[in-house]
């Protein structure tokens, strides 16, 4: 009787996992599709002015691959770049000036804001300083972009044209992250896949939908919208600003859009598992609002959705349980199929798709580690600064 009950429990667990995957496949905003790209563009009669704000803290390693691409923007209107050297110790500001002298292009202003006052987290104090410098020039749009983001020459033109054509207050693109090392190939596409599962891009761009998110590496924002939503002051407690910014704008009635980038790339390397682990774990528990019950639910949810299918297949084969193998195998098949478009977007081999449960297990461990670090008093961290506020709202790496 006990053995039958255990077998029945395994079968039912596998069936629930399959049901969860069928729901995700059909009713979670088609998150697995990768065709949400920059909206149709229409050139404005007059190209608005743009202030490009780049917060930078110890970014000398990546600036040579990113900053020249911003300065080389082929933009018909007036645009200026404001790089905020946020307490760097590696000569970031001087390197930026030298790169501008060599490359020419858009005007560059480098400024140092000083240490952030109490209550400001992450890069937001630097963003505030940069927005203040830009506003003195009276721009109609602000482009908030990270120091590790490289833009093709027509990137700014296309962003502004899309915002104009669609009447968007925010147009954000999730930069294509680097995938060169083995660990990057295993972890990075899954990172974007999981993000899209939490924040389906189609829902973000729909008026009236509650889902709101942005990708902090590339955010075009109407200057008047930023002022009306009190950006970034209203989100100064956020460790990372992307999701918090989008919520603030959408909560005020703004129209936002987020999609995958085609011509915007992150040049920051994460060659080792340790590097990727730190990137995720530094803020994962803050994303769960430091709530142990939410953490427990997240761990159980990840286990049910991602770990149960392969375990059910193995257990079913070992115990000759046809139903367990069937339900677990179908769930694993749906999971694998939904991951294939993201691997194609990242130009990765499709044999990585069945390995998604292993990657999900790594993310589960990273999330638990984030909670452990929090309770050890380390809190969330950004560029050598640590924050322990329980109300922080975070998003992706900046």
C-alpha positions in Angstrom: 0.0 0.0 0.0 2.8 2.4 0.9 4.7 1.7 -2.3 1.5 2.3 -4.3 0.9 5.6 -2.6 4.5 6.8 -3.3 4.1 5.8 -7.0 0.8 7.6 -7.2 2.3 10.7 -5.7 5.1 10.7 -8.2 2.6 10.3 -11.1 0.4 13.1 -9.8 3.4 15.4 -9.3 4.6 14.8 -12.9 1.0 15.4 -14.1 0.9 18.7 -12.2 4.3 19.7 -13.7 2.9 18.9 -17.2 -0.2 21.0 -16.5 2.0 23.9 -15.4 4.0 23.7 -18.6 0.8 23.6 -20.8 -0.4 26.7 -18.9 2.9 28.5 -19.4 3.0 27.6 -23.1 -0.5 28.9 -23.8 -1.4 31.5 -21.2 1.8 33.3 -20.1 1.9 35.9 -22.8 3.7 33.6 -25.2 6.8 34.5 -23.3 8.9 31.9 -25.2 8.6 33.7 -28.5 11.5 35.9 -29.5 9.8 38.0 -32.2 9.1 41.1 -30.0 11.6 43.4 -31.6 11.8 47.2 -32.0 8.3 48.5 -33.1 7.8 49.9 -36.6 9.5 53.2 -37.0 8.4 56.5 -38.6 10.9 59.4 -38.9 9.6 62.5 -37.1 9.2 65.7 -39.0 11.8 67.2 -36.5 14.2 65.0 -34.7 14.0 65.7 -30.9 17.1 66.4 -28.8 18.5 63.6 -26.7 20.6 63.5 -23.6 22.5 60.2 -23.2 23.3 59.3 -19.6 26.0 56.7 -18.8 26.6 55.8 -15.1 30.1 54.3 -14.9 31.9 52.9 -11.8 35.2 51.1 -12.5 34.4 50.4 -16.1 37.8 51.0 -17.7 37.9 47.4 -18.9 34.7 47.7 -21.1 34.7 51.4 -22.1 36.9 51.0 -25.1 34.4 48.5 -26.6 31.3 50.5 -25.7 31.8 54.3 -25.4 33.1 54.9 -29.0 29.9 53.3 -30.3 27.8 55.8 -28.5 29.9 58.7 -29.7 29.6 57.5 -33.2 25.7 57.5 -33.3 24.4 58.7 -36.7 21.6 60.8 -35.2 20.0 63.5 -37.3 19.0 65.7 -34.3 21.1 67.1 -31.4 22.5 64.5 -29.0 25.0 64.7 -26.2 26.6 62.1 -24.0 26.9 62.6 -20.2 29.2 60.0 -18.5 29.0 60.1 -14.7 32.2 58.7 -13.1 30.7 57.2 -10.0 33.7 57.0 -7.6 35.8 54.9 -9.9 39.3 53.9 -8.9 40.5 52.6 -12.3 40.7 55.9 -14.2 37.3 55.5 -15.9 36.7 59.2 -16.3 40.1 60.0 -17.8 39.8 57.0 -20.2 36.4 58.3 -21.3 37.9 61.7 -22.1 40.8 60.1 -24.0 38.4 57.9 -26.0 36.4 60.9 -26.9 39.5 62.8 -28.1 40.4 59.9 -30.3 37.0 59.0 -31.7 35.3 62.4 -31.9 31.5 62.2 -32.7 28.9 63.3 -30.2 29.9 65.8 -27.5 30.9 64.1 -24.2 30.7 65.5 -20.7 32.4 63.6 -17.9 31.3 64.4 -14.4 31.9 63.1 -10.8 28.9 63.4 -8.5 30.6 62.5 -5.2 29.4 59.8 -2.8 25.6 59.1 -2.7 23.7 60.4 0.3 21.8 58.0 2.6 18.8 56.3 0.9 20.3 56.1 -2.6 21.3 52.7 -3.9 23.1 51.2 -6.8 23.8 53.4 -9.8 20.8 55.6 -9.3 22.6 58.5 -7.6 24.9 58.6 -10.7 21.8 58.5 -13.0 20.3 61.4 -11.1 23.4 63.4 -11.5 23.6 62.6 -15.2 19.9 63.5 -15.8 20.5 66.8 -14.0 23.3 67.6 -16.4 21.3 66.6 -19.4 18.2 68.6 -18.3 20.3 71.8 -18.3 20.3 71.3 -22.1 16.6 70.8 -22.3 16.4 67.4 -24.1 13.1 65.9 -25.1 14.4 62.4 -24.6 16.8 60.7 -22.2 18.7 57.6 -23.2 19.8 55.7 -20.1 22.5 53.2 -21.1 25.1 51.2 -19.1 28.8 51.6 -19.6 29.1 48.0 -20.9 26.5 48.5 -23.7 27.7 48.9 -27.3 25.3 50.4 -29.9 25.3 50.1 -33.6 25.5 53.5 -35.3 21.7 53.7 -36.0 20.6 52.6 -32.6 19.6 56.0 -31.2 17.9 56.9 -34.4 15.8 53.7 -34.4 14.9 54.1 -30.7 13.6 57.6 -31.1 11.8 56.8 -34.3 10.0 53.9 -32.7 9.1 55.9 -29.6 7.7 58.7 -31.9 5.7 56.3 -34.1 4.2 54.3 -31.2 3.7 57.2 -28.8 5.7 55.4 -26.1 7.0 57.1 -23.0 9.6 54.3 -22.6 11.3 52.2 -25.3 13.7 49.7 -23.8 15.7 46.9 -25.4 17.2 44.0 -23.6 20.8 44.0 -24.9 22.1 40.8 -26.4 24.4 39.5 -23.6 27.8 38.0 -24.3 27.8 34.2 -24.8 31.3 32.9 -25.5 32.4 30.8 -22.5 30.8 27.4 -21.7 29.1 28.9 -18.6 27.8 31.9 -20.5 26.3 29.5 -23.0 24.6 27.5 -20.3 23.4 30.4 -18.1 23.0 33.6 -20.1 20.2 32.6 -22.6 18.3 31.0 -19.7 18.6 34.3 -17.8 16.7 36.2 -20.5 14.3 33.2 -20.9 13.4 33.4 -17.2 13.1 37.2 -17.3 10.7 36.9 -20.2 8.7 34.3 -18.3 8.3 36.6 -15.3 7.6 39.7 -17.5 6.2 38.6 -20.8 7.1 41.3 -23.4 3.8 41.3 -25.1 2.0 42.2 -21.9 4.4 45.0 -21.1 3.6 46.9 -24.3 -0.1 46.5 -23.9 -2.0 49.5 -22.6 -4.0 48.6 -19.5 -1.9 45.5 -18.7 -0.3 45.6 -15.2 3.0 43.9 -16.3 5.8 46.5 -16.3 9.5 46.0 -16.8 12.5 47.5 -18.7 16.1 46.5 -19.4 18.4 48.9 -17.6 21.1 48.8 -20.2 19.1 50.5 -22.8 16.1 52.7 -21.8 14.9 55.6 -23.9 12.6 57.8 -21.8 10.7 61.0 -22.5 12.2 63.8 -20.4 8.8 65.1 -19.4 7.7 61.6 -18.4 10.8 61.3 -16.2 10.0 64.6 -14.5 6.3 63.7 -14.0 7.2 60.3 -12.5 10.0 61.8 -10.5 12.7 59.5 -12.0 15.0 58.6 -10.4 14.1 60.1 -7.0 10.9 58.0 -6.7 12.9 54.8 -7.1 16.1 55.9 -5.2 15.8 52.8 -2.9 16.0 50.4 -5.9 19.3 48.4 -6.1 18.7 48.1 -9.9 16.5 50.6 -11.6 15.0 48.8 -14.6 11.8 47.2 -13.3 11.3 49.9 -10.7 11.5 52.6 -13.4 9.0 50.8 -15.6 6.6 50.4 -12.8 6.8 54.1 -11.9 6.2 55.2 -15.4 3.4 52.7 -16.1 1.8 53.4 -12.7 1.5 57.0 -13.7 -0.3 56.1 -16.9 2.7 56.0 -19.2 3.0 53.7 -22.2 6.1 51.5 -22.2 7.6 48.9 -24.5 10.3 46.3 -24.0 11.7 43.8 -26.5 14.8 42.0 -27.5 17.6 43.9 -29.2 19.1 43.3 -32.6 21.8 46.0 -32.6 22.5 46.6 -29.0 25.0 44.3 -27.2 26.6 43.9 -23.8 30.3 43.6 -23.9 30.7 42.6 -20.3 32.3 39.2 -19.9 31.2 36.5 -17.4 33.7 33.8 -18.3 33.4 31.8 -15.0 30.4 30.3 -13.2 31.5 32.4 -10.2 31.0 35.6 -12.2 27.5 34.6 -13.3 26.7 33.4 -9.8 27.6 36.8 -8.3 25.6 38.6 -11.0 22.4 36.7 -10.0 22.8 36.1 -6.3 23.7 39.7 -5.4 20.1 40.8 -5.9 17.9 37.7 -6.3 16.5 37.7 -2.7 15.8 41.4 -2.9 13.7 40.6 -6.0 11.7 38.4 -3.7 11.4 41.4 -1.2 13.4 39.5 1.4 10.3 37.4 2.2 11.1 33.8 3.4 7.6 32.6 2.3 8.1 34.0 -1.2 11.5 32.3 -1.3 10.0 29.0 -0.3 7.3 29.3 -2.9 10.0 30.2 -5.5 12.1 27.2 -4.7 9.1 24.9 -4.7 7.9 26.4 -8.0 11.3 26.0 -9.7 11.5 22.4 -8.5 8.0 21.6 -9.7 8.3 23.2 -13.1 11.9 22.5 -14.0 13.3 19.7 -11.9 10.3 17.3 -11.7 10.1 16.4 -15.4 13.6 14.9 -15.8 13.4 13.3 -12.3 10.0 11.8 -13.2 11.5 10.3 -16.4 14.4 8.7 -14.6 12.2 7.4 -11.7 9.6 6.1 -14.2 12.1 4.3 -16.3 13.7 2.7 -13.2 10.3 1.6 -11.8 8.7 0.8 -15.1 6.1 3.5 -14.5 4.7 4.3 -17.9 2.5 7.1 -16.8 5.3 8.8 -14.8 7.6 8.6 -17.9 4.8 9.9 -20.1 3.9 12.9 -18.0 7.5 13.8 -17.1 8.7 13.3 -20.7 5.9 15.5 -22.2 6.6 18.3 -19.6 10.4 18.1 -20.4 9.5 18.2 -24.1 7.4 21.3 -23.8 10.1 22.9 -21.6 12.7 22.1 -24.2 10.6 23.4 -27.1 9.9 26.7 -25.5 13.6 27.2 -24.9 14.7 26.6 -28.5 13.7 30.1 -29.8 15.9 31.8 -27.2 18.8 29.6 -28.1 18.3 30.5 -31.8 18.2 34.2 -30.9 21.6 33.7 -29.1 22.9 31.6 -32.0 23.6 28.7 -29.7 23.5 24.9 -30.4 20.1 23.4 -29.8 21.5 20.5 -27.8 21.6 23.0 -24.9 17.8 23.0 -24.7 17.3 19.7 -22.8 19.9 20.9 -20.3 17.5 23.7 -19.1 16.6 21.8 -15.9 20.3 21.8 -14.9 20.5 25.5 -15.5 17.3 26.1 -13.5 18.8 24.1 -10.6 21.8 26.5 -10.7 19.4 29.5 -10.5 17.6 27.8 -7.6 20.9 27.5 -5.7 21.9 31.1 -6.6 18.6 32.3 -5.2 19.0 30.4 -2.0 22.6 31.7 -1.7 21.3 35.2 -2.1 19.0 34.7 0.9 21.9 33.2 2.9 24.1 36.2 2.2 21.2 38.5 3.2 20.8 36.8 6.6 24.6 37.0 7.1 24.2 40.8 6.9 25.7 41.3 3.5 22.6 42.5 1.7 22.4 43.2 -2.0 25.6 44.6 -3.6 26.5 46.8 -6.6 30.1 47.7 -7.6 31.5 47.3 -4.1 28.5 48.9 -2.3 26.2 46.8 -0.1 22.6 47.6 0.7 20.3 45.7 3.0 17.0 47.6 2.6 14.1 45.1 2.5 12.0 47.2 0.2 14.5 47.3 -2.6 13.2 46.5 -6.0 15.7 45.0 -8.4 16.0 43.8 -11.9 18.9 42.8 -14.2 22.6 43.4 -13.9 23.8 46.9 -14.5 
